[in-house]
Amino acid sequence: MPEFESYVDVDVDEFVSSCSKREIKELIDCLIEDGHLEKNELIKQPEQKMGVLEEEFLTKLHSLSSKYYSMTQEELDLVDNLYNKYR
């Protein structure tokens, strides 16, 4: 059977704008897995300058994000409960 090679030049903006929300989430997951993005970069930052307490809060969240395997089940349940309460 003959083999064919082809090259398609796709504009990144065009590609992303044609993706569904599910496909964009999948793309972000791939970028994180391949090391192009860090998961903590996905925390949305407000347009206006944050206060000191808000910055401290986000720093604490960032620190917790890398401690999953160090947490007890009780601590994980606490995080889940907080998430469910405020989502």
Contacts in CASP RR format, 6 or more apart in sequence:
PFRMAT RR
TARGET T0000
AUTHOR 0000-0000-0000
METHOD contacts of the structure
MODEL  1
MPEFESYVDVDVDEFVSSCSKREIKELIDCLIEDGHLEKNELIKQPEQKM
GVLEEEFLTKLHSLSSKYYSMTQEELDLVDNLYNKYR
16 24 0 8 1.000
16 27 0 8 1.000
19 27 0 8 1.000
28 37 0 8 1.000
28 42 0 8 1.000
31 37 0 8 1.000
32 38 0 8 1.000
32 39 0 8 1.000
39 65 0 8 1.000
40 62 0 8 1.000
40 65 0 8 1.000
43 58 0 8 1.000
43 61 0 8 1.000
43 62 0 8 1.000
50 58 0 8 1.000
64 79 0 8 1.000
68 76 0 8 1.000
71 79 0 8 1.000
END
